[in-house]
Amino acid sequence: MHLSPYTCVHTQVSEHENVDLVIPTKEQTLLEAYKQWRERADAKVCCDYGLHVAITHWNEQVAADMETLAKEQGVNSFKVYMGYSDSFMLHDDEIFQVFAKCREIGAIAMVHAENGLVVKELEKEMLKLGITGPEGHLLSRPEKARNNNYAEATYRVLTIAEQTRCPLYVEHVTSKAAADKVQEARLQGQIVFGASNTASLGTDGSHYFNKYWCHGAFHVMSPPLRDDSTTGPYLMDCLANGTLSTTASDHCTFNGNQKALGKDDFRKIPHGVNGIEDRLPIIWAKGVETGKLDINQFVAVTSTNAARIFNMYPKKGRIAVGSDADCLIWDSEATKTISASTHHQACDFNIFETFQCRGLPIVTIVDGKIAYEYGELHVVQGSGKYIETGCFTDYVYQKLTKREQLRAEILKQQTVERELYTGDVVDLTKSLSNESKTSPKHANHELPAAGFHNRPATRAGARNLFDSSFMLSGEQWDDGSVRKTTRVQQPPGGQSKGLW
């Protein structure tokens, strides 16, 4: 193929353009939701696709379904939410269990990182102040230097991933602070990948303060766009230096009359913006045209890295003999103005309205067939197929597997060989239980855990403040004991003839 100096060939794979997210309802099992997504997609898809699966609650059935999906259905990525406290959010102990299971089956853990409980309280505060418009969405999710709930949540989930030795994929990195946490973890050797999105790279959160309500509402997404105009360039720098690995569309569109559900309460505005159609032109304009990314980096962050992470490479994300013939031809000189009046997305607003693009795809090839050419679409529904993504991908797990071997060796070396204890063993719980039967004062108290001091009172009958425990009421464990009065010669304050 002959290409002009202004044209490049791009492999077409992205984790959100080709891998959708299955979100089970409360009534569905993971397997039921997966089956429903497959039935919806298989008859209509025009390109190959894969699936992530969200974990919105935790029990033994979920754990079993995760293993089945990984081993039998080719799902190698599972997503948890730290936000959306009234619906999808998992608590830290549940996230720990999900990550441990991901590690066991060789999957990748994905996360939406924000402190959902704190956000909920801040939303209430905004409403008390009379803030009901789209700006309330941003103001209830503040970013102040490094001290904000996204940095906190990102650090917290990174810690859980490190403790479970699970590879982590942090989605929706829309803030500087969250990106910094990912960078710190990567510099320390943790296996973590960060993804930014089209919206946070191409626009900002100043739109939430637009006087036209619908304009602000159309930009509502979670995590929100930041109103610091330097955030987009900062995130692009993070893509250039390897802090962030991929760019997603996070495409989830709503029309104005649907966003209007939250016309009186910003909490009810559906979260989601457009991103698929404009993802590549926006990233080219903000990355390549600004000198932050070279062409190879552009291909990596929009295609190849995602294919590697989710184990589609080299079938996807590469142009070579044996790889799938999925690619596009890019014209770096082609231009267009983005507009809702001409876009192909099923929504009546575009958050990049009037943006001037320089650099566009002119031909898209799917499975060796031309699917798009100079503005014309040539596709057949059902021509795509589901792609199984195997677990324990080398790109993610090769280093982890070696680390596990070294960890086991180190732990064995730290094992202390000692003689077994052969003395008496006293069950403190039973001992205190017997005491409570004879001491009505303690009959209704919960029994202390093992390790509670159970020593007798001192000879003088006073409490030993070093040995006795206490209750918030001020009671002591030996309050029920009979104490003897004692005549002393020199009590505090001088001699006394009475009883002290």
Secondary structure, 3 states (H helix, E strand, C coil): CCCCCCEEEEECCCCCCCEEEECCCCCCCHHHHHHHHHHHHHCCCCCCEEEEEECCCCCHHHHHHHHHHHHHCCCCEEEEECCCCCCCECCHHHHHHHHHHHHHHCCEEEEECCCHHHHHHHHHHHHHCCCCCCHHHHHCCCCCCCCCHHHHHHHHHHHHHHHHCCCEEECCCCCHHHHHHHHHHHHCCCCEEEEEEHHHHHCCHHHHHCCCHHHHHHCCCCCCCCCCCCHHHHHHHHHHHCCCCEEECCECCCCHHHHHHHCCCHHHCCCCECCCCCHHHHHHHHHHCCCCCCHHHHHHHHHHHHHHHCCCCCCCCCCCCCCCCCEEEEEEEEEEECCCCCCCCCCCCCCCCCCEEEEEEEEEEECCEEEEECCEECCCCCCCCECCCCCCCHHHHHHHHHHHHHHHHHHHHCCCCCCCCCCCCCCHHHHHHHHHHHCHHHCCCCCCCCCCCCCCCCCCCCCCCCCCCECCCCCECCCCCCCCCCCCCCCCCCCCCCCC
